[in-house]
Amino acid sequence: MKKFVLKIAAFCLPFIGLYLFNSLMYDPTEGDLARLAYLYNNPCPRTEIRSQFQLEKKYHLLSEINLEEDTQFDVLIIGDSFSEQGKLGYKNFLAHQGLRVLHVDRFISGVNPIQTLIELSNSRIFERVKVDYVVLQSVERSFNQITQDLDFNATLNLDSLQKQIKKHENIPPKLEVEFFSDALFKIPLSNLQYLYSAKPPYSQTYIFPSSRPELFSHEPKNILIYQEDINKLDSKNNADQTIHSIEALSKIDKLLKQQGIKLLSLISPDKYDLYYPYLSGKEQLKAPLFFSHFNAYPKPFSSVKAFEILQKQIASEKDIYYYDDTHWSPKGARLIADAIFGIISDKKN
């Protein structure tokens, strides 16, 4: 029996040691790119950047208001994860500029906020919730895909929406590394493979050498890019798809105008597009073309020039996007809020 126990212990000790090492060296609670890359070394963690900002919550959530009573807001915001950055998101910076901001919770907007806005526009919600502007936000890499099969006749039943809100529970994601999981081996293996590969098979993050380490705090020598920024380049660079997407937004703009609401489109640039000029050895990489197509096509609605604003600021200020994450930082969020506020102020004047 003693020999059996010793054999079991000898067999388990390497796994226990690897688990403890992973737990000490790998933090899955930081930026999504570091987590998806299984990185041991994160020279500029997201929490360090966020800790530099303190802002009280001034915006309202759709789930917080009484849909049976009339309410009035200046701006309704609906979008994906770029609109879900809490107190340090552009919606809160916008609210701190004096605008009454209502945000559609992510569990309501779902995987396709553009379709959800159509359904809200066809429902009776804007009879109760009066807004002057709608900011429709979408991340660049998904924009041309989620506009392909929109149903402009679909509607959202307000009774069903209220039931959905009542039933919803905020369940935090489980990010810790479990002992009995394949991540136990993927983590060290990926870190070894990054020594000679830009993206190991198990990772969803490319790591490219940087020509300008001063782009981020602590001046890391590389830039982290989400694999889908590159995988979806064919769709992003397709001018016909982009025109189709603009025409879809034009239909939504018409729906909203019938209710006295103005549309502002906000396409959140992929990190790849913004930092492409600073990727060393990019000769074999495709150049991003989405915004050159998007900006060239006429639109009946207003559009936030997010790419141009952020691209200009990246050249002179650190941490416009997080080093270890796909999203813009509070610095970037504040720039976007300033741009939206400027558009609304110009229209009012």
ABEGO torsion letter per residue (X at the ends): XAAAAAAAAAAAAAAAAAAAAAAAABBAABBAAAAAAGBABBABBAAAAAAABBBBBABBBAAABBAABBBBBABBBBBBAAAAAEAABAAAAAAAAGBBBBBBBAAAAEABAAAAAAAAAABAAAAABBBABBBBBBBAAAAAAAAABBBAABBBBAAAAAAAAAABBBBBBBABBBABBAAAAAAAAAAAAAAABABBAABABBBBBBABAAABBGGBABBBBBAAAAAAAAAAABAAAAAAAAAAAAAAAAAAAAAGBBBBBBBBBBAAAAAAAABBGAAABBBBAAAAAAAABBBABBBBBAAAAAAAAAAABBGABBAABABBBAAAAAAAAAAAAAAAAAAAX
